[in-house]
């Protein structure tokens, strides 16, 4: 069995297929602070709020995301999986709204031709 680079680096016991991205969600989505320092409780209604996560594995057909990138996704469009006692989220590449990475050029259009 051959392992892709992301599986070998992270030691995950799976091989992702097609355009799948395995991410580890950042800190809990409890209360948070506004830029003015106000505490916003977790029960506050703010509409649809996107979540940040770190890509820990990618499938062979993923083009715009690399392992280690921070990605922005809709938490309502996700599938959760537990591996080695840790919770991960499995997404399709098209479900990722943005990538925050130092390798992204400031003037880049984001188009892949």
Residue, then its C-alpha position, 0 to 999 in steps of 0.5 A: x500500500x502506498x501512502x501519500x505524503x500527507x498521510x506519511x507526515x501526519x501518521x494518519x491511518x487513512x488515504x484520502x481519495x479524490x478531492x477530499x480534504x481532512x482538517x482539524x478544527x481550531x479552538x472550540x467555538x464557545x464564547x469569543x471577543x469582539x475587536x473592542x474587547x466585548x465578550x460574545x457568548x456562544x449562544x448569541x445568534x450571528x447567522x451563518x458563521x464560517x469556521x477556520x481549520x488546518x488541513x492535515x491531509x489531502x486527496x490526490x485531486x486537490x489543487x489549491x490546498x496543501x497540508x498545513x494551510x488554514x482553510x475557511x469552511x461552512x460548519x454546516x457542510x461537514x462530515x466528522x470522523x474520529x481517528x486515534x481518539x481525535x476529531x477531524x472534519x472531512x470536506x470536499x475541496x469545493x466546500x472550502x471558501x478560502x485558504x490563508x497561507x503565506x504562499x498565496x501571492x498578494x496580487x494572485x487572482x486565485x484562478x488556475x488555468 
